[in-house]
Amino acid sequence: MSARIAAAPISWGVCEVPGWGHQLRPERVLAEMRALGIEATEFGPTGFLPEQPEELAAVLAEHGLQGVGGFLPVLLHDPDVDPLPAVDAFIDTCVAARADVVVLAAATGLHGYDARPVLDDLGWTTLLANLDRVAQLADDRGVVLGLHPHVGTMVENRDDVDRVLAGSRVGLCVDTGHLLVGGTDPVALTREHVGRVVHVHLKDVDGDLAAKVLDGTLAFADAVRAGLWVPLGRGSVDVAAMIRTLHDSGYAGWYVLEQDVMLDREPDGDGLLTDVRTSLDYVQAAVA
């Protein structure tokens, strides 16, 4: 399993949301990943790494990193929007960079993750049908595609996830943190549907802040600024139980370490590295 641990630029504050915070240069982020001994990474948001697939592959190779794939928010519930071209283009990038994972999110069409519309029956029918279409596209092209339940998207809470599992054949990207903030026990969900899990984001969460997001007293972005995400082993997610559950099931995919942060400025010292190292050490100890 140690060879299947990867990093993600969001742990360095790099995010697709406009106004999220100071965005670090890829040279620093990728170099610090390698300094920690990490050998693989998700791509990060559009524009962080080169958009041309060949250039992307070259940058990753220059830093000694394998590309895992990445996060792709796409409108899936709008009957007038076809998600296949965007997914197909992203798969082109993955294939060129020798990566094979598409982490799909059911975008709302709004900026950020503080609010989401309520879907009617047509919206749900469209979303579920599109999930099967993109899953078939991924199968045809030989890549892994997992839907990522995510705060502030159209698939956020347990009811949403259950509807997806019952109404489509798409695999799941289990994000332990986003599931918990959305009111779902990620370990219980994984145990019940481990055969649907194709990709994993390991996050840990400050339980008090998560409860405030869930009950609506604190906006998601404000919770992130306040320290919603914490190093693995220091929050309310039973990450060790998650790893045991996946290992015992024969899961053979990636474990991506994530701790979403917002930066006000270019950080001095190795504070970000300290948190990522803490999470990496925790996972390696759990494996051992």
Sequence and secondary structure as in RCSB ss.txt:
>XXXX:A:sequence
MSARIAAAPISWGVCEVPGWGHQLRPERVLAEMRALGIEATEFGPTGFLPEQPEELAAVLAEHGLQGVGGFLPVL
LHDPDVDPLPAVDAFIDTCVAARADVVVLAAATGLHGYDARPVLDDLGWTTLLANLDRVAQLADDRGVVLGLHPH
VGTMVENRDDVDRVLAGSRVGLCVDTGHLLVGGTDPVALTREHVGRVVHVHLKDVDGDLAAKVLDGTLAFADAVR
AGLWVPLGRGSVDVAAMIRTLHDSGYAGWYVLEQDVMLDREPDGDGLLTDVRTSLDYVQAAVA
>XXXX:A:secstr
 GGGEEB GGGGT  SSTT      HHHHHHHHHHTT  EEE  SBTTB SSHHHHHHHHHHTT EEEEEEEEEE
 S TT   HHHHHHHHHHHHHTT  EEEEEEE SSSSSS      HHHHHHHHHHHHHHHHHHHHHT EEEE   
TTSSS SHHHHHHHHHH   EEEEEHHHHHHTT  HHHHHHHSGGGEEEEEE EE HHHHHHHHTTSS HHHHHH
TT EE TTSSSS HHHHHHHHHHHT  S EEE      SS   TTHHHHHHHHHHHHHHHHH 
